[in-house]
């Protein structure tokens, strides 16, 4: 499974659980960290956790397990690292504070069909 396929499954999983403002950014030409960021917002700490769980569930069904997960206890920013794709699920205020889209403004937005 390639990076775009992983990002697409993650974005669709987030959409299926009503995540807000889902963005997929292609960053492979800008950093060695990863190829894609998937960024989304949940409306509560409970939804943030549910969104992250759904991403992991859908990708595990496709045969991919995350390399790392961070923020599961705090639930205001959960990061799921799949190597070539990093999924960020934010609580609204946390997303506004870190503003990853501004930090990665040179990234190429990727349109995902839901």
Secondary structure, DSSP 8 states (H G I E B T S, - for coil): --HHHHHHHHHHHHHHTT-EEEEEEE-TTT-SS-SEEEEEEESSHHHHHHHHHHHHHHHHHTT---SEEE-TTT-SEEEEE-SSEEEEEEEHHHHHHH-HHHHTTTSEEE----
